[in-house]
Amino acid sequence: MVLARVIGTVVATMKDVNLHGRKLLLLQPIATDRSATGRAVVALDAVGAGVGEHVFFVRGREASFPFLPDEPPTDCCVVGIVDRWDLE
């Protein structure tokens, strides 16, 4: 799992029928000090996250698991919203 900040939403007028009714989010991966790392990614939202929230996401085949028995064509999915984190 990777930490990220939701920086926007994605609107697609033409998309695979298995993506209808699913929210797409634009994520900026972050380090534990909240600094941006890497490139932004588009992910399906499985938890109802919104812009400005910190989330964690998964990549690969597991990204479609929250939607079983449906299998939307995705390789990136938000699976949790971070309430807080503490560093020693």
N, C-alpha and C positions, 0 to 999 in steps of 0.2 A: 504494500500500500504506500501511496505517496501523498504528502500534504500539499494542499493547493489553496489558492484564494480564487473565488468566483469573480471574474472581471467582466462578465457580460453574458448575454444570451445569444443564441443563434436561431435565425428564422430561415427555414427552407420551404419554399413553395412547392417544389418538386422533390419528392423523396420516396424511398422504398415504402411500400404499404405497411411493413412491419414496424415502421417508425412513427406512423400516424398516432397522434395523441401522446407522444413522448416528448419531454422537454429536453432541449439541447443547451448545454452551458459551455461557456468559454472559460477555461481554467488556466491560471498561471501557477505552475509548480513553485513551491517555496521551501526554504531550509528552515530549521527549527528557530533561527533568529528572525524569521519572517521575510528574509531577503529573497528576491526572485532567483530561480535557478532554471535554466533551460528555456525551451520555447513553450508558448501557450498551446493548449490542446483543446479539442472539442470532445465533450463527454455527454453520455446520456445521464439523466438525473433519476435516481431510484429513491431519493429520500426527501425531495421537496426543498432543496437548497435554493438560496437566492443570492443576488449580486452583493458582494461585500463580505460574505460569510467565508470562514475557513472550513475546508472539507478534506476528506481523504478519498482517494479513488484507486481503482484497480485497472490493470491493463491485461489484454490477452483474452483468451477464451472465457475466463472467469467473469469478464465484464457483462456477459449476458445472463449469468446465473440468477441475479435478483428478479428477473422477469419470467422465470420458468413457470409454466411449461412453454410459454412463448420464447422464441429465440431471435430477438432483434439483431440485425447485422451491426454489431458494435465491437470495438476492441478497447473501449475506455468508458468507465462508468463510475459515477459518484455513489459511494456506498455508505457514507457517514458524514455527519456535521460535527465539527469540533466545538465543544462548549468552552473548553479551556485546556491549557497544558502548562505544566510546571517543570522548570529546569533546575537542577541542583547547582 
